[in-house]
């Protein structure tokens, strides 16, 4: 049996490296989507920082469970919905482009982009997971921009 569900794919114009401002903008847009009935809200890749080859990107990373995650967790709990988005996340000694899918319970599921696109490898390393998020709502394939067409990517479309 199929269930209908409203999902919002947020588009925003992030300011390069301005994490505080971008998190505020993302929060406002996610809240608007939830108020309009979305049950899942997916934020853009690099929503806290945007991305470009620029010096201020060297400080745009955040801890994996830092401000971007905390914002997604807060929104998921408040609206009893699911929030996803990716950011340059520090995990251990490395930075990765981590996509998190956050549920109202606070539980999250993570995919690390496996092949940094072009100069993105200046800011993070590739991840090693298979790109499948095994969540309470089922298994979800996750692919971040540019990877779906790379023949060596674990998330390549087949």
C-alpha positions as CSV (number, residue, x, y, z in Angstrom):
1,X,0.0,0.0,0.0
2,X,1.4,3.4,-1.0
3,X,1.1,6.4,1.2
4,X,1.3,10.0,0.0
5,X,3.7,12.2,1.7
6,X,4.7,15.8,1.0
7,X,8.5,16.2,0.7
8,X,10.2,19.6,0.3
9,X,13.5,20.1,-1.5
10,X,14.8,23.4,-0.2
11,X,16.6,25.8,-2.6
12,X,18.6,28.6,-1.1
13,X,21.3,31.1,-2.0
14,X,23.9,30.4,0.6
15,X,26.7,33.0,1.3
16,X,30.1,31.4,0.8
17,X,31.6,30.5,4.2
18,X,29.0,32.4,6.2
19,X,27.8,29.5,8.3
20,X,25.8,31.5,10.9
21,X,23.8,33.4,8.2
22,X,23.3,30.2,6.1
23,X,22.0,28.2,9.1
24,X,19.5,31.0,9.9
25,X,18.3,31.0,6.3
26,X,18.1,27.2,6.2
27,X,16.1,27.2,9.4
28,X,13.6,29.8,8.1
29,X,13.1,27.9,4.8
30,X,12.7,24.5,6.5
31,X,10.2,26.0,8.9
32,X,8.2,27.4,6.0
33,X,8.2,24.0,4.3
34,X,7.0,22.2,7.5
35,X,4.3,24.9,8.0
36,X,3.1,24.2,4.4
37,X,2.7,20.5,5.2
38,X,6.0,18.8,4.3
39,X,6.8,15.7,6.4
40,X,10.4,15.5,5.1
41,X,12.6,18.6,4.3
42,X,15.8,18.1,2.4
43,X,18.3,21.0,2.5
44,X,20.9,21.5,-0.2
45,X,24.3,20.0,-0.4
46,X,26.7,22.3,1.6
47,X,23.8,24.3,3.0
48,X,25.8,25.8,5.9
49,X,28.6,27.1,3.7
50,X,28.0,26.8,0.0
51,X,31.2,25.7,-1.7
52,X,33.8,27.2,-3.9
53,X,37.5,27.4,-4.2
54,X,38.1,30.2,-1.7
55,X,40.2,30.8,1.4
56,X,37.2,31.2,3.8
57,X,36.1,27.6,3.0
58,X,39.1,26.4,5.2
59,X,37.0,27.4,8.2
60,X,33.6,26.4,7.0
61,X,33.7,22.8,8.4
62,X,31.8,22.0,11.6
63,X,31.9,19.0,13.9
64,X,29.7,16.1,12.8
65,X,27.3,16.7,15.7
66,X,27.8,20.5,15.7
67,X,25.5,23.3,14.7
68,X,24.2,22.0,11.3
69,X,23.2,18.7,12.9
70,X,21.8,20.4,16.0
71,X,19.6,22.6,13.7
72,X,18.3,19.6,11.8
73,X,17.7,17.7,15.0
74,X,15.8,20.6,16.5
75,X,13.6,21.0,13.4
76,X,12.9,17.3,13.2
77,X,11.8,17.1,16.8
78,X,9.8,20.3,16.7
79,X,7.8,19.4,13.6
80,X,7.8,15.6,14.0
81,X,9.3,15.4,10.6
82,X,12.5,14.3,8.9
83,X,15.3,16.7,7.9
84,X,18.2,16.0,5.6
85,X,21.2,18.0,4.4
86,X,24.9,17.8,3.8
87,X,27.8,19.8,5.2
88,X,31.6,19.6,5.6
89,X,31.7,17.6,8.8
90,X,34.7,16.9,10.9
91,X,34.7,13.3,12.2
92,X,37.8,12.2,14.0
93,X,40.9,13.6,12.3
94,X,39.1,14.1,8.9
95,X,36.5,16.2,7.2
96,X,33.9,14.6,5.0
97,X,30.9,15.9,3.0
98,X,28.4,14.2,5.2
99,X,24.7,13.9,4.4
100,X,22.6,13.4,7.5
101,X,19.0,12.3,7.5
102,X,17.6,13.2,11.0
103,X,14.5,11.7,12.5
104,X,12.3,13.2,15.3
105,X,13.8,10.8,17.8
106,X,17.2,12.5,17.2
107,X,18.5,9.4,15.5
108,X,20.3,10.1,12.3
109,X,21.6,8.2,9.3
110,X,24.7,9.3,7.5
111,X,26.3,9.0,4.0
112,X,29.7,10.5,3.3
113,X,30.2,11.5,-0.3
114,X,32.7,9.0,-1.7
115,X,34.5,11.0,-4.4
116,X,35.0,14.7,-3.9
117,X,34.1,16.6,-7.1
118,X,36.9,18.6,-8.7
119,X,38.6,20.9,-6.2
120,X,36.3,19.9,-3.3
121,X,39.1,17.5,-2.3
122,X,40.8,20.6,-0.9
123,X,38.3,20.6,1.9
124,X,37.3,16.9,2.6
125,X,38.2,13.3,1.9
126,X,36.0,10.7,0.3
127,X,33.8,8.4,2.4
128,X,33.6,4.6,2.3
129,X,30.0,3.7,3.0
130,X,27.7,2.1,0.4
131,X,25.3,5.1,0.1
132,X,22.3,3.2,1.5
133,X,20.7,4.7,4.6
134,X,18.9,1.9,6.5
135,X,16.2,3.9,8.4
136,X,13.0,3.1,10.3
137,X,11.1,4.1,7.1
138,X,13.1,1.8,4.8
139,X,16.3,1.8,2.8
140,X,17.1,5.0,1.0
141,X,19.8,5.4,-1.6
142,X,21.8,8.6,-1.2
143,X,23.7,10.3,-3.9
144,X,25.3,13.7,-3.7
145,X,25.8,16.1,-6.7
146,X,28.1,14.8,-9.4
147,X,28.6,11.3,-8.0
148,X,25.7,9.6,-9.7
149,X,27.6,9.8,-13.0
150,X,31.1,8.7,-11.8
151,X,31.7,5.0,-12.8
152,X,33.8,4.2,-9.7
153,X,31.3,5.7,-7.2
154,X,29.5,3.3,-4.8
155,X,26.4,5.4,-5.4
156,X,26.6,5.3,-9.2
157,X,23.2,4.8,-10.9
158,X,23.0,1.4,-12.6
